[in-house]
Amino acid sequence: MCGKGLRGRRPRVRFRRSARTFSEHPRRWEEDKLRAEEELNDGGAQAQGDWRENLIRTDEGLRELLAETQRIAVLGIKTERQAYQPAFYVPQYLVGAGLEVVPVPVYYPEVTEIMGLKVYRKLADVPGSVDMVNVFRRSEDIPPHLEDILAAKPKSVWFQSGIRNDHVAEQLARAGIKVVQDLCLMVEHRALGRRR
């Protein structure tokens, strides 16, 4: 009986009224391991640590990032046929919130428009500057897109909830690009972006 909970009842789903603060997010062992290795390798040298400032981890950092973001390229966006998936309804929310969204789907070669917006096949092909690349790709599928992301020169890259790749995040941060990992842009925008 699909969708049924214990004793034939449907389970209750509770949604957060606001986004979790970073202190509420579970710590990731990979991030801790990476930080420990770097401190061992460079003795915690400040010159080598500057890139870490581009890893956004605080509510204030998120608030500032959202305040300076107007144009978002969505890598891995889905089409209207997948309207029930976050890779469609998160960009749809962003359009409704007044942000400019540029669709960059990975699949669907026949599609030329999503939500009435022109589709681009590579981030580097998007005309003009991009404030943020919002990534809807599995963690292990991000490395092949690194070169394209770097060529697009966005100000920031946002890996959606459940998406984390510390190696790619470090390379982006070293290139001067701000990086957010494992957070939902829609949830954070609702919670933090409106309180300016």
QUIWO-V227927 format. One record per backbone hydrogen bond with DSSP energy under -0.5 kcal/mol. CO is the residue of the C=O (numbers start at 0). NH is the residue of the N-H. If there is no record, write none. Layout:
# QUIWO-V227927
CO,NH
CO,NH
This chain:
# QUIWO-V227927
0,3
4,7
5,8
8,4
11,13
20,23
20,24
21,24
27,31
28,32
29,33
30,34
31,35
32,36
33,37
34,38
35,39
36,40
37,41
37,43
38,42
41,44
44,48
45,49
46,49
47,50
48,51
49,52
50,53
51,54
53,55
53,178
57,61
58,62
59,63
60,64
61,65
62,66
63,67
65,68
67,69
69,71
69,99
70,130
70,131
71,73
71,101
72,74
72,133
73,75
73,76
73,103
74,135
78,81
79,82
81,84
84,87
84,88
85,89
86,77
87,91
88,92
89,93
90,94
91,95
92,96
93,98
94,97
98,100
99,71
100,102
101,73
102,119
103,75
107,110
111,118
113,116
116,113
117,102
121,124
122,125
129,154
130,155
131,72
131,133
132,134
132,157
133,74
133,135
134,159
137,140
138,141
141,144
141,145
142,145
144,148
145,149
146,150
147,151
148,152
148,153
154,177
155,132
156,158
156,179
157,134
157,159
158,182
159,162
159,181
161,163
162,181
164,168
165,169
166,170
167,171
168,172
169,173
170,174
171,176
172,175
177,156
178,55
179,158
182,184
183,187
184,188
185,189
186,190
187,191
187,192
188,193
191,194
193,195
